[in-house]
Amino acid sequence: MRIYCNMDKICLFILFAYVLLSCSTQSNSISLQTEQPTLPVLAKKKVNPVLKIKLIRNKAEDYSLQNVCLSFIGTTDIHDIEEIGLYQLDKNGMIDSTRPLNASFSISDEPIIQTNIPIQTDTFQFWISLKLKDKIDLSHRFHVACLGIETDKGIIKNSNPTATNLRAGVAVRQHLQDNVHTSRIPGLITSKKGTLLAIYDARYDSDRDLQGNIDICLNRSMDKGQTWEPLQIVLNMKEWGGLPEKYNGVSDACILVNNRNGDIYVAGLWMHGVLDGETGKWIQGLTNDSTRWIHQWQKKGSQPGFDVRKTCQFLISKSTDDGKTWSSPINITQQTKREKWWLFAPAPGHGITLEDGTLVFPTQGRDENGQPFSNITWSKDNGKTWITSNPAFNDVTECMAVQLSDGRIMLNMRDNRNRGNTKINGRRICVTSDLGKTWEEHPTSRKALIEPTCMASIHKHVYHQAGKEKSLLLFVNPESYFERNHITLKVSYDDGNTWPEENKILLDEYKGRGYSCITSVDENTIGILYESSQADLVYQQIGLDELIGTN
């Protein structure tokens, strides 16, 4: 295969290809269909599906696929592409990275994939895949279209060779990377020095939630997300209390930067051992061979009190050197949890610093009846002491907070009532003007921002326009009633009162785990870290100019 590395040459080749296709013998016995979902195209990932091609024969006659003619017109920089490959499908119609149809091809002259694949079925499908260079400009886009197919029976032209605008990204975490089975639950912030810090669960043995061998880990980026430093461990309770690491997991981290002094905090939930789901009693004698498991949100998996054998523990670690090193964890469970509550935990994502310097973590828990709630936990003394608010609402869990223009805190919450509900579906939204002593439901609560019941992220971005300070709210979640698919960015220009449909941006159409976190990389750039269909954790950027338009 050869591909032009100059857009003028590509245009000349496309013209030549059309002439060639129109003058060649046309095949009426085979039809051609293409499908191009909106997916991120990722650096640091070998196989990126960009175009699905389906060939359907009209009569039972074997043939061979000889050439695939592609167009890359509209691609920002063809030099971003290192290799192109053809891959078979898995049983769900997705790309199977273990089943290449032939060897991948390097970029050179002409966008024609030369191959010789015998086809003996009525329907034959395959994916076109790109491998990018390890470092690319994250504002770049990719356009890949199929102009036609050549077989030994003739040419099949594509009557509608359109291409979707695919965005660049980085696969920050992939399955089995660093001997970690699954990386989950992203948090993302920008430090005062401009460093990006991405946190997540490092789930070493499986993709399962607590209890398990799980640490809170971190990757830093010094170049606004183009490249990421190696994994470092932030919260790890090791073999505490005579139990193996699989019974000392730490999960669901939230990261917060103190905008006043630059200190960075990571909060996580530590689970020691396992409680019996029916009695709530701590189980004795667990070893590395034990198989007992329960989740802190299930049955009586966490109970009233403060003791480590009764309830999960709220830990905080601190960095004063831009995330290079981290303090030993401090347990603030007795400081924050009310004794009657079954559970108290950080909510994953990131916290905020209010205009007066107050530090705010979004938090969640289970009340005296075991029912879930969302609230906030705050500090007015730079993290020395922490105070927990009253619950904002019940039967809600993972949440994130923003400070509105009038100084109030808005809490955006995952609501269990939304599960499978298409009649009334929307994030639960509450506001407080007194740090959570009292809460008021927002007019948009359960009326906007649909969800399949999943964690979501909200973030306030501040910028300047014509010499005036302005702000907007950004929201990311799976925009779906039933599945964690269609990861979508939405923007509000009026403090969350409206979320215009015409301004939303689809990031990933296919199904993933769906969690996300947003940060302001700089005044003109938004960064998003999310659980994608294409990697455990994907980082992408959106330019401010794409969001504000004429607003």
C-alpha positions in Angstrom: 0.0 0.0 0.0 1.1 3.5 -0.7 -0.3 6.8 0.6 0.5 10.3 -0.5 2.1 12.4 2.3 1.1 15.7 0.7 -2.5 16.9 0.5 -2.1 18.3 -3.1 -0.8 14.9 -4.2 -3.8 13.2 -2.4 -6.2 15.5 -4.3 -4.5 14.6 -7.6 -4.7 10.9 -6.7 -8.3 11.1 -5.8 -9.1 12.6 -9.2 -7.1 9.8 -10.8 -8.8 7.2 -8.7 -12.3 8.4 -9.8 -11.2 8.3 -13.5 -9.8 4.8 -13.0 -12.9 3.6 -11.2 -15.2 5.1 -13.8 -13.2 3.6 -16.7 -12.7 0.1 -15.2 -15.1 -2.8 -15.5 -17.9 -2.4 -13.0 -19.1 -5.3 -11.0 -22.9 -5.6 -10.6 -22.7 -8.8 -8.6 -21.2 -7.2 -5.5 -22.5 -4.2 -3.5 -20.5 -2.0 -1.1 -21.6 -0.4 2.1 -19.6 1.6 4.6 -20.1 2.6 8.3 -18.1 5.1 10.2 -19.0 5.6 13.9 -17.7 8.5 15.9 -14.8 7.1 17.8 -11.5 8.7 19.1 -8.4 8.0 17.1 -5.7 7.4 19.7 -1.9 7.8 20.0 -0.3 5.0 22.0 -2.8 2.4 20.6 -1.9 0.0 17.9 -5.3 -0.5 16.4 -7.9 2.3 16.0 -11.0 1.4 14.0 -12.0 4.2 11.7 -14.1 2.7 8.9 -16.2 -0.5 8.6 -16.6 -1.9 5.0 -19.3 -4.5 4.1 -19.3 -6.4 0.8 -22.5 -8.2 -0.2 -22.5 -10.6 -3.2 -25.7 -10.9 -5.2 -25.0 -14.4 -6.4 -23.1 -17.4 -5.0 -19.8 -16.9 -6.8 -16.5 -16.7 -5.0 -14.3 -13.7 -5.6 -11.1 -12.1 -4.3 -10.6 -8.7 -2.8 -7.6 -7.0 -4.5 -7.5 -3.3 -3.8 -9.2 -0.9 -1.4 -9.1 2.7 -2.6 -9.2 5.3 0.3 -9.4 9.1 0.6 -7.8 11.1 3.4 -8.9 14.5 2.3 -9.8 16.6 5.3 -7.2 14.9 7.6 -5.3 17.6 9.4 -1.8 16.0 9.0 -1.3 12.8 7.2 2.1 12.5 8.9 0.2 11.6 12.1 -0.5 8.2 10.7 2.2 5.6 11.0 0.4 2.5 9.7 -2.9 1.3 8.2 -4.3 -2.1 8.7 -7.3 -4.3 7.7 -8.9 -6.3 10.5 -11.7 -8.9 10.9 -14.7 -8.4 13.1 -15.5 -10.0 16.4 -18.9 -11.6 17.1 -20.3 -8.2 18.1 -19.2 -6.5 14.9 -16.4 -4.7 16.6 -12.8 -4.7 15.4 -10.8 -7.8 16.4 -7.3 -6.6 17.0 -6.0 -10.2 17.2 -7.2 -11.0 13.6 -5.5 -8.9 11.0 -6.4 -9.7 7.4 -2.9 -9.1 6.4 0.2 -7.2 7.6 -0.2 -3.5 8.4 1.2 -1.0 5.8 3.4 2.0 6.4 2.5 5.4 5.0 4.1 6.2 1.7 2.5 7.3 -1.6 -0.9 6.2 -2.8 -4.0 5.6 -0.6 -4.7 2.2 -2.1 -4.4 -0.9 0.0 -3.2 -3.7 -2.2 -4.3 -7.2 -1.0 -5.5 -10.6 -2.1 -8.2 -11.9 0.1 -10.4 -14.8 -1.1 -14.0 -14.4 -0.2 -16.4 -17.3 -0.1 -19.3 -15.9 1.9 -22.4 -13.8 0.8 -21.4 -11.0 3.3 -17.8 -10.0 4.0 -17.0 -7.3 6.5 -13.7 -5.7 7.7 -12.4 -2.7 9.5 -9.9 -0.1 8.3 -7.6 0.7 11.2 -5.0 3.5 11.8 -2.0 3.4 14.0 -0.8 6.9 15.0 2.6 8.2 16.0 3.1 8.2 19.8 3.0 12.0 20.0 0.6 14.1 17.9 -1.2 17.4 18.1 -4.5 16.7 19.9 -6.4 19.3 18.0 -6.0 17.3 14.8 -8.8 15.5 13.0 -9.0 12.4 10.7 -11.1 11.9 7.6 -11.0 8.4 6.1 -13.4 7.5 3.2 -13.6 4.5 0.9 -13.9 5.5 -2.8 -14.2 2.0 -4.0 -13.2 -1.6 -4.0 -11.5 -3.7 -6.7 -12.1 -7.4 -7.0 -11.2 -10.0 -9.6 -14.8 -9.6 -10.8 -14.5 -5.9 -11.4 -14.7 -2.5 -9.6 -17.3 -1.6 -7.0 -17.6 2.2 -6.6 -18.8 3.8 -3.3 -21.8 6.0 -4.2 -21.5 8.0 -1.0 -17.8 8.2 0.1 -18.4 10.6 3.0 -16.1 10.7 6.1 -16.9 11.5 9.7 -14.8 14.0 11.5 -12.8 11.9 13.9 -10.9 13.5 16.8 -7.4 12.7 18.0 -6.7 11.5 21.5 -4.3 9.6 23.7 -4.8 6.1 25.2 -3.6 7.1 28.7 -4.5 3.6 30.1 -5.1 0.4 28.3 -6.1 -3.1 29.4 -3.2 -5.0 31.1 -0.9 -2.0 30.9 1.8 -2.1 33.7 0.4 -5.5 34.8 -2.9 -3.8 35.7 -5.9 -5.7 34.5 -8.2 -2.7 34.3 -7.8 1.0 35.0 -11.0 2.6 36.0 -12.7 5.6 37.7 -10.9 8.7 36.3 -10.1 12.0 37.9 -8.4 14.9 36.2 -7.1 18.3 37.3 -4.6 20.9 36.1 -2.1 22.1 38.8 -1.2 25.7 39.4 2.0 25.0 37.3 -0.1 23.7 34.4 0.6 20.0 35.0 -2.2 17.6 34.2 -2.7 14.9 36.8 -4.9 11.9 35.9 -5.9 9.5 38.8 -7.7 6.2 38.6 -8.2 2.8 40.2 -5.4 0.4 39.3 -7.4 -2.9 39.5 -4.6 -5.4 39.3 -6.5 -8.7 39.2 -9.9 -8.0 37.5 -12.2 -5.2 36.5 -14.4 -5.8 39.6 -15.1 -3.1 42.2 -14.0 -3.3 45.8 -13.2 -5.5 47.6 -10.1 -6.3 45.6 -6.4 -5.7 45.0 -6.8 -2.0 44.0 -4.6 1.0 44.4 -5.1 4.6 43.5 -2.6 5.5 40.8 -1.6 8.6 38.9 0.0 9.7 35.6 1.3 13.2 35.1 1.6 15.2 31.8 3.9 18.2 31.4 2.9 19.0 27.8 -0.9 19.5 28.2 -1.7 15.8 27.6 0.3 14.9 24.5 2.5 12.5 26.6 2.1 11.0 30.0 4.7 10.1 32.6 4.8 6.5 34.0 2.4 5.2 36.6 3.0 6.2 40.2 1.1 4.9 43.2 -0.7 7.4 45.5 -2.9 5.3 47.8 -1.9 1.8 48.7 -2.7 0.1 52.0 -0.6 -3.0 51.1 -0.9 -6.0 53.5 -2.4 -3.9 56.4 -3.8 -5.6 59.5 -2.5 -9.1 58.5 -4.7 -9.3 55.5 -3.4 -9.6 51.9 -3.7 -6.7 49.5 -6.8 -8.2 47.9 -8.5 -7.4 51.1 -7.1 -3.9 51.5 -8.3 -2.2 48.3 -8.5 1.6 47.8 -10.9 2.9 45.2 -13.1 5.7 43.9 -10.5 8.5 44.2 -11.3 12.2 43.9 -8.5 14.8 43.2 -8.5 18.4 44.2 -6.0 21.3 43.7 -5.9 24.2 46.1 -5.9 27.2 43.8 -4.4 29.4 46.5 -1.2 27.6 47.4 -1.0 24.8 44.8 -1.3 21.8 47.2 -3.0 18.8 45.7 -5.2 16.3 47.5 -6.3 12.8 46.6 -9.1 11.2 48.5 -10.0 7.5 48.3 -12.1 4.8 50.0 -10.3 2.0 51.8 -12.0 -1.3 52.5 -10.4 -3.6 55.1 -11.5 -7.2 54.9 -15.1 -8.2 54.1 -18.4 -7.9 56.0 -21.1 -10.6 55.8 -23.8 -9.2 53.6 -26.6 -10.5 55.8 -25.3 -9.9 59.3 -22.9 -7.0 58.7 -20.3 -8.9 60.8 -16.6 -8.7 59.9 -15.3 -12.1 58.5 -12.4 -13.6 60.4 -9.5 -15.7 58.9 -9.4 -14.4 55.3 -6.3 -15.4 53.3 -5.0 -14.8 49.8 -6.8 -18.0 48.8 -10.2 -16.8 50.2 -12.9 -16.0 47.7 -15.3 -14.1 49.9 -16.3 -10.7 48.3 -18.9 -8.0 48.8 -19.2 -4.4 47.6 -19.6 -1.6 50.2 -22.8 -0.5 48.5 -24.3 -3.9 48.6 -26.5 -5.3 51.4 -24.6 -4.8 54.7 -21.1 -4.4 53.1 -20.4 -1.4 55.2 -21.9 -0.5 58.6 -22.4 2.2 61.2 -19.5 3.2 63.4 -15.9 4.2 62.7 -13.9 1.1 63.3 -12.0 -0.3 60.3 -13.7 -3.7 60.8 -17.1 -2.1 60.7 -17.1 0.5 58.0 -15.0 1.6 55.0 -12.5 4.3 55.6 -12.1 7.8 54.1 -8.4 8.5 53.3 -6.6 11.6 52.0 -3.0 12.0 50.7 -1.4 15.3 49.9 1.3 16.6 47.5 3.1 19.9 47.9 5.4 19.4 44.9 3.0 19.4 41.9 2.2 15.7 42.3 5.7 14.3 42.2 5.5 12.8 45.7 2.7 12.1 48.1 2.2 12.0 51.9 1.2 8.9 53.7 -2.6 8.7 53.8 -4.5 10.4 56.6 -7.7 8.7 57.8 -10.4 11.3 58.2 -13.3 8.9 58.8 -14.1 10.0 62.3 -13.7 13.6 61.3 -16.2 13.4 58.5 -18.5 10.4 58.8 -21.6 10.5 61.1 -21.5 7.4 63.3 -25.0 6.3 62.3 -24.2 6.3 58.6 -23.4 2.9 57.1 -20.9 4.4 54.6 -19.1 7.7 53.8 -16.9 8.1 50.8 -15.4 10.5 48.3 -17.3 10.8 45.0 -15.0 10.1 42.0 -13.7 12.9 39.8 -12.4 16.2 41.0 -13.1 18.7 43.8 -13.1 22.5 43.6 -11.7 25.6 45.3 -14.3 28.2 46.0 -13.7 31.9 45.4 -13.0 32.4 49.1 -10.5 29.6 49.2 -12.7 26.9 50.7 -11.8 23.4 49.5 -14.7 21.2 48.5 -14.8 17.5 47.8 -18.0 15.9 46.3 -18.9 13.0 48.6 -21.5 10.3 49.0 -22.6 7.7 51.5 -25.3 5.5 52.9 -27.5 6.8 55.7 -28.7 5.1 58.9 -31.1 2.9 56.9 -28.4 2.0 54.3 -29.9 4.3 51.7 -27.5 6.2 49.4 -27.1 10.0 49.4 -24.9 12.7 48.0 -23.3 15.7 49.7 -20.1 17.7 50.0 -17.1 17.8 52.4 -15.2 21.1 52.8 -12.2 22.7 54.5 -11.6 26.3 55.3 -8.0 25.8 56.7 -6.2 24.4 53.7 -7.1 20.8 54.4 -6.1 20.6 58.0 -9.7 19.8 59.1 -12.7 18.7 57.0 -16.5 19.2 57.6 -19.2 17.2 56.1 -22.5 18.7 54.9 -26.0 17.4 55.2 -27.2 15.2 52.4 -28.4 17.0 49.3 -30.8 14.3 48.3 -31.5 10.6 48.8 -31.2 7.6 46.5 -28.4 9.4 44.7 -24.7 8.6 44.7 -21.7 9.8 42.5 -21.7 13.5 42.2 -19.6 16.5 41.2 -19.8 20.2 42.2 -19.3 23.6 40.6 -19.6 27.1 42.0 -22.1 29.2 40.2 -21.8 32.9 39.3 -23.8 33.9 42.3 -21.5 32.0 44.7 -23.8 29.0 45.3 -22.6 25.5 44.9 -24.4 23.3 42.4 -24.2 19.5 43.0 -24.9 17.3 39.9 -25.8 13.8 41.0 -26.3 10.3 39.7 -29.9 9.3 40.5 -30.9 5.7 40.8 -34.5 6.6 39.7 -33.2 7.1 36.2 -32.3 3.4 35.7 -34.2 2.3 32.6 -36.6 5.2 33.0 -37.4 7.0 29.7 -40.5 8.9 31.0 -38.7 10.9 33.7 -34.9 10.8 33.3 -32.3 13.4 34.2 -29.5 14.1 36.6 -30.6 15.2 40.1 -29.4 18.8 40.6 -29.4 20.6 43.9 -27.8 24.0 45.1 -26.7 25.3 48.4 -25.7 28.8 49.6 -24.5 27.6 53.1 -22.0 24.8 52.4 -24.6 22.2 52.5 -26.5 23.0 55.7 -29.5 23.4 53.5 -30.2 22.4 49.9 -32.7 23.4 47.3 -33.6 21.4 44.2 -32.6 23.2 41.0 -35.3 23.9 38.3 -33.5 21.6 35.9 -33.4 18.6 38.3 -34.6 15.4 36.6 -35.6 17.5 33.5 -32.2 17.7 31.7 -29.1 15.7 31.2 -30.4 12.2 30.6 -28.3 9.2 31.9 -28.3 5.4 32.0 -27.5 5.8 35.8 -23.8 6.4 35.6 -21.2 8.7 37.0 -20.9 12.0 35.1 -18.6 15.0 35.3 -19.3 18.7 35.5 -16.8 21.5 35.4 -16.7 25.3 35.4 -14.4 26.9 32.8 -13.4 30.6 33.2 -12.1 32.6 30.2 -11.8 36.2 29.0 -13.5 37.7 26.0 -13.2 41.3 24.9 -11.4 42.0 28.2 -14.2 40.6 30.3 -14.2 37.5 32.5 -16.8 34.9 31.4 -17.5 31.3 32.4 -19.4 28.3 31.1 -20.3 24.9 32.5 -19.2 21.7 30.9 -20.9 18.3 31.4 -19.8 14.9 30.1 -21.7 11.6 30.4 -23.2 8.7 28.4 -26.1 10.5 26.7 -28.3 7.4 26.7 -31.2 5.9 28.6 -30.1 2.3 28.8 -26.4 1.9 27.8 -23.1 3.6 28.7 -22.5 4.7 25.1 -22.6 8.0 23.3 -20.1 9.8 25.5 -21.1 13.4 24.9 -19.8 16.9 26.0 -22.5 19.5 26.6 -22.1 23.2 27.4 -24.2 25.7 29.3 -23.8 29.4 29.0 -26.2 30.3 31.7 -25.1 28.5 34.9 -26.7 25.2 34.0 -30.2 26.6 33.3 -30.0 25.4 29.7 -27.8 23.0 27.7 -28.3 23.8 24.0 -28.6 20.7 21.8 -26.8 22.4 18.9 -23.6 22.8 21.0 -23.1 19.3 22.2 -20.1 17.2 21.0 -20.2 13.4 20.6 -16.8 11.9 21.7 -17.4 8.2 21.6 -20.4 6.5 20.1 -19.7 2.9 21.2 -20.3 1.4 24.6 -17.7 1.7 27.4 -17.8 2.0 31.2 -18.8 5.7 30.9 -17.0 7.5 33.7 -15.3 10.9 33.0 -13.6 14.0 34.4 -13.1 17.4 32.8 -10.4 20.1 33.4 -9.4 23.5 32.1 -6.0 22.7 30.5 -5.5 26.5 29.9 -7.9 29.3 29.2 -8.4 28.2 25.6 -8.4 24.4 26.0 -10.6 21.8 27.7 -9.3 18.4 28.6 -11.4 15.3 29.1 -10.4 12.0 30.6 -13.0 9.2 30.2 -13.6 5.5 30.1 -13.9 4.8 26.4 -14.9 2.0 24.1 -11.4 2.2 22.7 -9.2 2.1 25.8 -9.6 2.0 29.6 -8.9 5.7 29.9 -8.8 8.1 26.9 -7.7 11.8 27.0 -9.0 14.3 24.4 -9.1 18.0 24.1 -11.6 20.6 22.9 -10.7 24.1 21.9 -12.6 26.9 23.5 -13.4 28.5 20.1 -15.4 25.4 19.3 -17.5 25.9 22.4 -18.2 29.6 22.6 -19.0 30.3 18.9 -20.9 33.5 18.9 -21.9 33.3 22.6 
